[in-house]
Amino acid sequence: MSRFFASVALVIALAAPTPAADPPAGSWKLTFRLNERPVMLLLTFAQADGKWTGEIADATVQFNKDPKFDSVAVAGNTLKFTLSVDKQPFVTFDGVVLKDGKKINGSLSIGGAPLELTDLRPSTLKKLADPFEVMKETLSQSDDAQTVFDSSIIILGQATGKKMKPEEARGIVDRATKMAADYGPRWERTAALRFATVLADQAGFADIALAQARKAERLLTDEDEATVRIEVLETLMRTLTKASKPEDAKKYEVQIQRLEARDYQDYGKTFPPFKADEFKGRKAKTDRVALVEIFSSTELPPTAAFESARDALLKSYKPTDVIVLTYHINISAGLDVMANKGSQDRLEFYANAIQRGTLSFVDGKRAVALQKETTVAASKAIFDALKEKIDDDLEKPAGAKLTLAVTPGEKGFTGKATVADLEKPGEQTFLRFAVVEDRVRYTASNGVRYHHNVVRAMPGGKGFVLKNKTAEQTVTVDPVELRESITKFLDELTKDAESPHGDRPLALKNLKLVAFIQNDSTGDIVAATQVELAATKKE
């Protein structure tokens, strides 16, 4: 049976022309949840020689063993049926066909679980493989505001690909936003923002997107928090740019910067939720810089504790003592918009440890794994564990002298790393680089709003082999090309999504270049350093 985007099944397809034969003859859709996962079945019923039969024409999941109709019974306006797997009841349904024949209300039991109310809706579809067609059928007669909104977003997300005309898209938006107005200004503003976002990047729909972004701005009030105002104004700014109105977009830059400065100050008062004591200094006379690597995902709630601990480290240590890299990675829970190829490659490097739950590394060695307590409250324990390992490493001498210089060029920057006195050169010793953004504002599902030291790229990929005790290596960093490469990476990840993910933080300001030396045979990182890319620095 065909696979289908799980989110489509969250919105029940609600409408279709009445079947030619008397209900329940014809095709119907049934939606339910199985192990917290939404499932949609396309069922067909037919009568021959006084006997009713049923068939599963399609499903949105792949079953280990396909269920089959065990029984179908129709008496007057009632319908009962059982779906079984290996002759064991899987789904039982008992319902009533409404007089208009456009719905069958009933009760459902999954695997003998308590009854829940549901309904069957008629369908003209032969398959459930195309979310666009399923949602068009849903939208055609639904009067439920949430269903109309969800269906509209999925449909409009494919407007260009399906060659939708602007007037058709405008009609869908007008209907959904009119319904949204009946649910208060907050939801009306949210709906307008989502429509602006989903249409802004699609050719031919910029005017519709801009109208919705301006509407969201009009719905702002003096009581709205800075985070809300920033989201609205950034969407408007982005939409104006897409609508070829760059001068109008620039008018909002200063306003957004002021709002973010105020919001960031307030955010830092509670995140991290504990005071990080300042590092008291080393006992030994060493100049080693410890490198801390943290893996996070905006869609994985437990990683918030690691990001909180990271912020505490940045308050506790100076950059000349500790460098922190945060790799954002994609996981099954959803798209992390700060992910990139470099971070994903680094994930593969530490794959064995990460599969065992380790999300942090100090100088290439496993540090702290996922905690039993998965909330931000666990961040103090993570911070303490990381601090202990860092303090120990800072007492050890570096395994090489590593310096890094950056010079601006016509297109970005050139970074030159110089290696001297490398203790263990060889085929398994690599010089690696990372481009890091000092701070990224993005409200994530894991609860983190400001993300620090985000790795944006790994110039040189796997790294450069250091076969000798001394070496020099250059890499180039072009912010324009970097933005394009990240966009291409994210586009590839979302090419099959039912709607585009418009919110991609790609300011790429306050960038730094980090260089470090790692022995892959032992995992040890023996030296690290960083410099700011001055021309990207903004207040």
N, C-alpha and C positions, 0 to 999 in steps of 0.2 A: 504494500500500500504506500501511497506517496507520503513524503515528509512535508512539513509545512512550518512556517514560523510560528513559534508557540504563542507569541503575542496576538496573532490573528484569532486564535481560539478564545482569547479572553473576551472578545466582543461577539456575541451570538448573532449570527446572520438572521435577520428578523423578517424578511419579506421575500415574496415571489408570487407570480401569478398563480391563481388557484389551479390545481391539477385538473386535467381534462376529465378524468374519472372521479367518482364520488370519493371524498376522503374516507379512510386514510390511504386510498390507492395513490401511488405516485412517490416522489422523492421528498425526504424530510431530513433536516439537520438536527442532531442531538449533541448538546455540549455538556460536559461534566469535568470534574477534576479527578485525576488518578495519581496518587502519591504526590499531591500538591502540584501536579502538572496538568494544564488544561488540555482536554482532548475533544475533538469534534469528529463525529461520525456522520457520514452521508448514508442514510437508510432508504431503501425502496420497498414498498409494499404492493402486492398484487393479489387479485382474486381470480381463481380459475376453478370451474366446476364446483363452486360453493366453498372452496377451501382457500384460506388466506396464507400467503407465504411472504417471507422477508429476506432481504439480502443486504449485506454491507457493501456499498459501492465504492467507498473510499474512507480514509481516516487520516487524521493529522499526525499520527504517531505510527511507529513500526512496532507491532506487538511481537513478542517472542513466539507466541502461537495465536493465530488469528481467531477471534471469537466468531461463532456462527449462531444463526437463529435456531433455537431449540423448539420454540413454540410461538405462534401468533394467533391471537383470538380477537375477533371483532364481533360485538353484539350491539346493535343499534349505533349509538354514538360513542361507545367505549372501545378502547384499544388496550390490549395487554400483550406483552411479549417478553421473552427471556432470551438473552444471549449467553451462550455457554462456551467454556474452554475445556476440552477433554471431558465433555459431558457434565462438567461442574458449573452451576450457575455463576455467571459473571455480572450481568446487568439484568435487573428486572424492572419493568415499567408498567404502570397502570394509569391510564388517563382517559380524557374525554375530548372528543373533537368538537371545537366550538362551532356555532351555527354558521358562521361565515366561511368555515373551512380553511382559515388562514393560520390556525394554531391548534395544537393539541396540548392542553394542560394536563399535567400528571405528576405522579410521584416516582422517584427513582431510588433504587438500592444498588450499591456497588459492593459485590462480594459479601452480601449479607449485612452490610453496615446499616445504621439507622436511615430511615427514609428522609429524602430531601425533595423539595419542590423543584420542578423543572418544566420545560415545554419543548415541543418539536415544532420546527418552522418549515414550511414548504420551500422547495428549491428547484430551480431549473438547471442547476449545475450538474455536470457529469462527473467532475473531479473537484477536489479541494486544493489543488496544487498552486493556484494563482491567487495570492492575497488580494490583488487588485479587483478581480472579478468577484471574489467572495464578499469583499467590503462594499462593492457597488450594489450587490444584491441586498446587503444589510441596510445600506443607506436609503434604498429606494422607498421604504415604508416605515422605518423606525421613527418613533416619536420620543425615544428616550435620549435625553441630552448627552449623557456620558457615552452612549453607544454611537450617537451621531458624531460626537467629537472624535472619538477614537477611530471610527471608520474613516472620517474625513482626513485625518492626519495620514493614515496609511495610503489612502487614494492619492492625496496631493503630493505625497512623498515620491510618487512615480509619475507625476504629471508630465514631465518632459519625455520620459521613456515611453509612456503610453500615448504620446502626441495629443494630449488633452488641449482643448482650446481655452484661451484665457477666460472667455465668458462662462464656460462651464465651471472652471475653477472658482471664479468669482461667485457664482451661484452657490457652490458648496460652502465657501467661506461665509457668505452672508447668512445662510441658513443656520450654520453652526454657531456663529457669533450672536445672532439674534436670540437663539435659545440660551446661550451662555449668560446673556444679560439678565435672565430671570433667576440667576443663582448668585447674584451679588457682584460688586465691582472687582473683588479679588479674583474670582474665577473668570470674569469677563476679560480682565487684563491678562491673565495667564493664557487664556485661549488665543487672544490676539497675538501675544508673543510667540506662541508655538506656531501659529500660521505664518507669521512673518519669517520665522527661522526656517521652516520647512520649504518655503517658496523662494527665499532670497537668492539662493545659489542656482536656481533653475532658470534657464534662459526663457524670456518671454513673460515672466511672472513678477518682475521686479516692482511694477506699479502696485500690484495687489499686496505684495509683501510690505512695501513702504507704507501703504494706507493702514495696515494692521499695526505696524510699529508706531506710527504716529498716534493711533488710537490708544495704544498701551501707554504712551507718554501722557496723553490727556487724562487718563484714569489714575495717574499718580496723585497722592495727597500729601500734605505736610506731615502726616503721621507715619508715612511709610518709612521703614528702616533703610539705612544706607545700602544694604545688600540688594533690596528690591529696586531702588532707584538706579543702582549701578547696572543691574541686569537689563532694565528697560532701556536705559540710555546707551548701553553698549550694543544692544540689539538694533536700536534706531541708527546708531552710528555705522554699524556694519551694513545695514540695509541701505542707507543713503549711499555708501560707497559702491555697493552692488548696482544701485540705480544710477550710477555715473553722476553723483552729486558730491564729489570729494570735499569741496569747499564748505558745504553745509555740514558735512560730517565732522570737520575739524572743530566746529564751534562747540562740540561736546567734550573735547579732549580734556580741557582744564577742569571742567565740572566733574568729570569722572575721576581725575587724579585727586582732586580734593576729597571727594567722597571715599575713595579707596584709602587715603591716608588716615581719615578718621575711623573708618571701619577696621583697618589693620591695627590701629592703636587699641581699639576696644577688644578686638579678637585676642590680642596678646595678653590681656588681663586674665583670661581664663584658660588659655591654651599655650603651653601645657598646664594642667591643673595642679601644679606643685612648683615650689621654688627650687631652681637648680643652683647649687652652690658653685661659686667660681673656683676653677682649678687653682690650687695653691702653688703649683710649680713642681719642677722635677728635683729629685735628690741628686741624680747623676748629671754630669755635664755632657748632655747629648743634644743633638740638633735634629733628631728623628721627628718626622711628621707622621702621625698615625692616620691611616685611611679607613674610614668606616663606610661600608656599603649596605644600604637598606633597600629591600624590595617591597614595593607597595602596589596597591591597585585601588582606584577610586571606587570600584564596585565590590570590594571585599571588606566588610566592616572591621574584622580583627586587625587590619593593617593600620587603622587609625592610632592604635596604641604605639606602634613603631614610629609613626610620623610625629606623635607627641613627644616620644623619647628623643627623637632626632632634634626637635626644636629645643629641647632642654640641653642637649649636647652643644648646640650652637651658641647658647647663652653661657654655658659653663666654660668652654674652651675658646681660645683664640685661633684664628686660621693658621697661625704659624705652629700650632700644636696639633690640631686635628682638622682634617678635611673630610666632609661628609658628602657622599653621593647617594641620591635617591633615584632608583630605577623604577619607573612605572611600567607595569606589564599587563598584558591581556590575559584574562582567565575566563573560564566558562561562564562566570556570573555576568559578564557583559563587557562592553568596550571601555577601555581607559583611554581618554582622549589625549593623555600625555605620553602614551606609549610610542615607541619608535623602534626602528630596526636595531639600533645599538643596544637598547635596553633588553630587547627580546634575545639578542645574541648573548648578552651577559647572563641572562636567565639560563640559557643552555649551558654556559660554562659552569654554573653552580647547580645544575639540575639535580644531581644526586642528593645534595644537602637540602635543597628547597623542597624536594619531594618528601623529605622527612620532617618538614615543618620549619626549617631554619630560614628566617627571613633577614638576618643581619650577619655581617661579617666584619671582623676587625683585622686589618692587615692580611686579608685573604683567608683567615681562619674562621671557622664556624663560631658564632657568638651566641645569639639568643634565638630560640625557636618560638613558635606560637604559644601563647599562654592559655592556661585553663580559663582564666578571666579574659574575655575577649573585648572588653570595653576599654575606653581611654583610661579608666581607672588603673589598668595594668601597666601604664606607661612608666610609672615610678620604678617598678621592679625591673623593667627592661632597661631603663636609664642606669640604674645601679649596677646591673650586670655588665652593660657595655662599658661603663666608667671604670670598673675594676680591670677589665681587659685592656682598655686604652692606657690607663695609668701604668700598668705593667710594661706595655710596649714602649712607652715614652722613656723608660729608664734604659732601654737597649739602644745601642748605636745603630745608625742606618747602615744598610748593606751596600750603599753607593752614594756618591755625590750627584745630585740631580738638580739642575737649574733650568729655568724656562723663561724665555724672552719672547715678547710678541711685538710685531711691527705692523702698522696698518698698511693696506695696499689699496689699489683701485677697486677691488672687489673683496671687501672683508679684511681678513687678517692672516698673517703668517706666524705660526708659532714654531720656535726653534728650541728643542730640548737638547741639553748637553749632559752626557753621562761621563763620570770619571770614577776611578777606584772601585769599579764593580767587583764585588768579592767572588761571585759565582756566575761568570758568563757561560753561555752555552746555547745549544739548540732549543732548550726549554725555558729560556729566560727572555721575557718580552718587555718592550717599552710600549705602553698604551696611553691613549689620550681620551679625554672626555670633555665635551662641551656642556657646560652646566648653566642653567638659568637660576639666578639667585632666589627669585620668588615668583610663583605663579598663583594667581587668584582663580580658583575654580571650586564651586560648591559641589563636593563629591557625595556620592551615596554613603561613603564611610564616615561622613560627618566633618571631614576636614575641609576648610575653606581656603587656607593659604598653605601652599606646598613649597618647601624650601629645597634649594640645591638639587633641582630636577635635572637629570641627565637628558640632554636633547639629542646627542649624537656621540658616536665613538669614532672620530676620524682615524683612518688607518685600520679600521675593522679589528681583526684578531690581534693586531699589534705588530711590532717590528722586532725581529730576532736580534738579540745582543750577544754576538759571538766573542766580543773582545771587551776588555776592561774599560775602554773608552769608546764613545760613539756620539754622533750628532744626528738628529733627525728633525725634519720640518714637516708640518701639516698646515693646510690652509682651512680657514673658516670663513665662509661667506653666508651671512645671515639670510640673504635672499634665497640662495640655493638651499640652505638648511630648511627654511620654511616650506619651500616647494617639495623637498624630499619627505618631510613629515606629512604634508598634505597628501602626497601620493601614497604613502604607507597607509594612512588612515582611510583613504578612498578605497584602496584595495581590500581592506578589512570589512568595509561596510557596503561593498558593491551589491551584495545580495540582500541588504536590509530593506524592509518595507518602507522606511522613511529615513532620510539623511539625518545625521547627527550634526546640527549646525553649530553647536557651541564648542569651538575648538580654540583654546587659549594659545595663541601663537604670537604674542607680542615680542618674544625673544629679546627682552631688554635685560640689562644688568647681567650680561653673560660673563662667564669665566672659563678659562682653559685649564684643565687639570692634566698632569702627566704623572704616571706611576710605573714602577718596575715590578714585575711579578715573575716568580719562578713557578712555572706551571707543574713541575714535577712534585713540588711540595705545597704549592698554593701560596707560599709566603709572598707578601708585598714588602719589599725591602726599602723602598724610598718613594716619596710622593711630594709633589709641589703644585702650586696653582698661581695663576695671575689673572687679573681682570682684563677684559676686552673693553678698554676705556670708552670707545666711541659708541658702545651700546648702553652705556650707563645713563640712567634717567632717575630723576628724583621722584 
